[in-house]
Amino acid sequence: DRLHRWSTWSPPTGSVVVAVPAPAPQRAETAPGANLVLVPAGPEVIRLQWYPFVPAAGSTCAALQRVEYRISHRPDPADSAQQGSWKVLDVVVNDNPPTQPVTFDAPAPDRFHHTFRVVA
């Protein structure tokens, strides 16, 4: 309830802070985006693939049951000083085992080059 009690007959308790460290990619990136694979899947679709994220180093979590990923992209015009803003394509929830890649089919970009990113 609003007094932070378990029930109406228990005394109020102090606030409890619960924090979960952000998950990390399974493999350290050798370069930005190295863990994200883009595969053409037709004239209108780009398939993004990555391996599920795992508990961060030093975390007490043994494994992650479900991870939510935010997939976004931005156009990259010829002039890198004029990069577009990030646009979220979708948010997906994954419960694959760490040995199976996660896939997401994104609309194929228009004539400009695009940068994609996945955040857990």
C-alpha positions in Angstrom: 0.0 0.0 0.0 1.0 3.7 0.0 2.5 3.4 3.5 4.9 0.6 2.3 3.2 -2.0 4.5 2.8 -5.7 3.6 -0.8 -5.6 5.0 -3.0 -3.2 7.0 -1.8 -4.8 10.3 2.0 -4.6 9.7 4.2 -1.6 10.5 5.5 0.6 7.6 8.9 -0.5 6.1 11.7 1.4 4.5 12.1 1.6 0.8 14.0 -1.2 -0.9 16.2 -0.4 -3.9 16.5 -3.2 -6.4 18.9 -2.9 -9.3 19.8 -5.3 -12.1 22.9 -4.6 -14.1 22.4 -4.1 -17.8 23.1 -7.3 -19.8 26.1 -7.4 -22.1 26.8 -9.0 -25.5 28.1 -12.5 -25.3 31.2 -11.6 -27.3 33.3 -8.5 -26.8 32.9 -6.3 -29.9 36.1 -5.9 -31.9 34.6 -2.9 -33.6 31.3 -1.0 -33.2 28.5 -3.2 -34.5 30.7 -6.3 -35.0 28.1 -8.5 -33.1 25.2 -7.4 -35.3 24.9 -9.2 -38.6 22.7 -7.8 -41.4 21.4 -10.3 -44.0 19.4 -9.2 -47.0 16.1 -11.2 -46.8 14.4 -9.8 -49.9 13.9 -6.5 -51.7 11.9 -5.0 -48.8 13.5 -6.6 -45.7 16.8 -6.7 -43.9 17.3 -9.4 -41.3 19.2 -8.5 -38.2 20.9 -11.2 -36.2 22.7 -11.2 -32.9 23.4 -13.6 -30.1 21.3 -13.1 -26.9 22.9 -10.8 -24.3 24.1 -12.4 -21.1 24.5 -11.2 -17.5 27.1 -8.4 -17.1 30.5 -9.4 -15.8 30.4 -9.5 -12.0 26.6 -10.0 -11.9 25.2 -12.5 -9.5 22.6 -13.6 -12.0 23.3 -17.1 -13.3 21.3 -16.6 -16.5 18.7 -14.3 -18.1 15.3 -15.9 -18.8 14.0 -13.1 -21.0 15.7 -10.1 -22.5 14.0 -7.1 -24.1 15.8 -5.5 -27.0 15.2 -2.1 -28.5 16.0 -2.1 -32.3 16.6 1.3 -33.8 18.2 2.9 -36.9 19.2 6.2 -38.4 20.0 7.3 -41.9 23.7 8.1 -42.6 24.0 10.7 -45.4 27.2 11.2 -47.3 28.1 14.0 -44.9 28.7 12.3 -41.5 28.2 15.6 -39.7 24.6 15.5 -40.8 23.6 12.1 -39.3 19.9 11.6 -38.8 18.4 10.9 -35.4 17.8 7.4 -34.0 14.3 6.0 -34.7 13.0 3.0 -32.8 11.9 0.2 -35.2 10.5 -2.1 -32.5 11.0 -3.6 -29.1 11.3 -7.4 -29.0 11.4 -9.9 -26.1 13.6 -12.9 -26.5 13.8 -16.1 -24.5 16.2 -18.0 -26.8 18.9 -20.0 -25.2 22.3 -18.3 -25.5 23.4 -20.6 -28.3 20.6 -19.5 -30.7 20.8 -16.1 -32.4 18.0 -13.6 -32.2 16.6 -12.5 -35.5 14.5 -9.4 -36.4 13.2 -8.5 -39.8 13.4 -4.8 -40.4 12.0 -2.8 -43.4 14.8 -2.4 -46.0 16.2 1.1 -45.9 15.6 3.6 -48.6 18.4 4.9 -50.8 20.6 6.2 -48.0 22.9 4.0 -45.9 21.5 3.3 -42.4 23.1 2.4 -39.1 21.2 -0.1 -37.0 21.7 -0.7 -33.3 20.3 -3.2 -30.7 20.2 -2.2 -27.0 19.2 -4.7 -24.3 
